[in-house]
Amino acid sequence: MEQQKMINFMGQRKIASIISTILVIGSLFGLFVKGLNLGIDFTGGTIIELNYDRPADVDKIRTVLQKTGFDSATVQNFGSAEDVLIRIAPQEGMNSAQISNKVLDALRAETQGKIDVRRVEFVGPQVGEELTQDGALAVIYALIGILIYVALRFEFRFAVGSVAALVHDVIITLGVFSWFQIQFDLTVLAAILAVIGYSLNDTIVVFDRVRENFRTLREGSPVEVTNIAVNQMLSRTIMTSLTTLVVLLALFFLGGEIIHGFALALIVGIVVGTYSSTYIASAIALALGVSKADLMKPEKTGPSAEEAEAELQRAFLEAEARREARLAEKASKS
């Protein structure tokens, strides 16, 4: 086996496992103690649609609402620059009418021009419960499908490693949102599902190279072969992650308040997913005892290439002999 300069990723897998364990435990602790700051999509609340007589300043509206006490309010344009949709989570001791009156009083005091109320609606918490259950089921179904897919394409130990890496990524991303109490809404849930797809793709690429190396390299332990595969895919992994992060950072800083949660979830997920596809997935497969024999192509039970060629040559000679015999017979009759 050729000697080449490589980073010993697999040599540091125990340290990486300790770091991951600490991060996962810390994330779970945050989820149980602090919980997620669920948005109106999950908790229910009041929806207020307003119409301005001039283009509305969404950032200013958001600032006014924060000063009024509605820190988690979501503000966005709705259809046109003059129409604004405000979503406010349930407030203790206040109904929808009281919330809308307070919002209007605060906005009219800080805004020149006319503000008309198009509608005020209350979204009940039952909708939020259904969305929570459906979101959790979507993640569970995705993980089960991934487990089956990877087990069929590669090997069951790889499937366990890939699913463990995905769970690792999801828990740590949720932990960041829990500890910092960043609002968790449907856009963030969509980002979590996107993180699962991105991390799985990265893991599959590494596993494919690991399988290829197991079949082509005659020397080296499973740890050495896996380490070579990770190093071979390192440049591809870094370039893919960096280019994706550039776009997400632009969305986070320039895309506006409404997609901050979405962009942040993807940023955290891609950073953690790149780390887990390098360390966690392969390390778990190695810990479960994956070996070269598990990934070798099954031996063919039919004849070898040399035997098949000899059989073809023999059939050709027999056909030639029969043809010459027929020609000789016709010549003797004539």
Secondary structure, 3 states (H helix, E strand, C coil): CCCCCCCCCHHHHHHHHHHHHHHHHHHHHHHHHCCCEECHHHHCEEEEEEEECCCCCHHHHHHHHHHHCCCCCEEEECCCCCEEEEEECCCCCCCHHHHHHHHHHHHHHHCCCCEEEEEEEEECHHHHHHHHHHHHHHHHHHHHHHHHHHHHHCCHHHHHHHHHHHHHHHHHHHHHHHHCCCEECHHHHHHHHHHHHHHHHHHHHHHHHHHHHHHHCCCCCHHHHHHHHHHHCHHHHHHHHHHHHHHHHHHHHHCCHHHHHHHHHHHHHHHHHHHHHHCHHHHHHHHCCCCHHHHCCCCCCCCCHHHHHHHHHHHHHHHHHHHHHHHHHHHHHC
